[in-house]
């Protein structure tokens, strides 16, 4: 799935769209996506000017967006927005910098009607950089 297909599902647009490509998705239980970190990302200008680092909250947002694509596929409600409800057990293990390619892996933990719980990981070179449990709900 390329960025044009992603934008048909997610309401996010630049500079908040944090998923560049979906590599794999079984439409039921898991998704694998990519985010390429460019030196021109707006947040690197201020976080931090002499030592650019991707903010942890944006790492969580990238996982949430990948999860949003998965939730959209699972619920078969095209155009529905999955709202972020909770973050649990968030851990940040590596610093992410311009030039890095993030592999975002999300798997469904619980799926109930209009509520979903997932576990997500951001990997850098095969090692976990960030992980968290996320919860979403769909507004009618």
N, C-alpha and C positions, 0 to 999 in steps of 0.2 A: 504494500500500500504506500503510495507516494504522498507528498505533502498536499497535493490537490484533493486526493481522496480523504485524507485526514481532516482537511478543512470542511468537508461535507458532513462530517460527524461532530467535530468539536467546534464550539463557538469562538474559541480563542484565535487571535490574530497577532501578528508581529506587533510588539516585541514579546507578547506573553505566550505565543505558541512554542512549546518546548519539546515537541516530538517532530523529528524530521522525516522519519520513515518507520513503517511497521514491517519487520522482517518475517514474523510468523504470528498467526493467531488461529486458535482452533474454534473460535466463536462460542466457546463454552466455559473453559477453565483457565486458559493462560494466553498471554500475549508477550511478544518480544519486540521492542522498539529501539530506535537509535536517536540520540541527540548528539550532534557535532558541535563542540564549543568553539566558537570563532572569537578571535581577539576583538572583533567589532561589536560583540554583545554589549548592550547598553549598561548592564550592571557591572561589567568589569571596569568601567571608567571610575566608579566610586567605591568599588569593593575588591580590592584596594588599589589605588592608582599605581603604587610602586611594587605591588605584589598581588596581581589579579587572581581572585579565588571565586568560584561559583558559590553563592550563598546557599546554605543548607535548606532554607525554606524553598528555594527554587528547585533543589534536587527533589524535595517532597512533591512539589507541584508537577515536575516532569513525570514522576511515578503516578500521580493522580490523573494526569492527562492520558497516559497510557491505559490506566484503569478505566477511565471514562470511555475510551474506545471499546474496551472489552465489555463493559457494562452495557453499552449501546448494542453490541452484537448479541449478548446473552439475553437481554430483555426484549430484543426485536422491536424496539420502539424507536424507529428512526427519527432523529431530530430531538429526542428527549435529552434533557441535561441531567447528569448525575451530579448532585451537589455534595461537596466535601463536608462530612459531618464530624469526623474524629481522626486523630492520629495517635497511635499508641506504639510504644517500644521503638521509637526512632533512635537510630544510632548512626553516627557519622564516623567513618573509619579512614577515609583518604581525602586529601585535598584535591579538588578538581580545578584544572587550569585551562586557559586557551590552548587549542590544539588537541585536547583530549576528545576521544569518541566514547560516549557513554552508551552502554548496553542496558536497557531498562527491561527488567523481567517482572511480570506481575502474574500472580495466580489467584484464582478465586478460592476463598476460604469458606464463605457462607453466602448463599443466595436466597433471599426471602422476598418474594413479591416486589416490593419497592425499596428494599434495603440490601446492601451488599457490603461484605467485608472481604478485603484482599490483603495479601502479603506482597510487598514489592521490594525489589532490590535494584540499585544502580551499581553496575560493575564497570571497572576500569581495568583493561588488560586482564580480564578474567578474575579479578579480585573484587570483593564487595567493598564499595566505597560508601554506600549508604543503604540502610534498610529500615522498613517500618511496616506496621499494620495500619491500614487505612479503612475508613468506613464512609459509605456514600448512601444518599437517599435521593429518590426522584420526586420532584414536585409535580403535582397534577395541574 
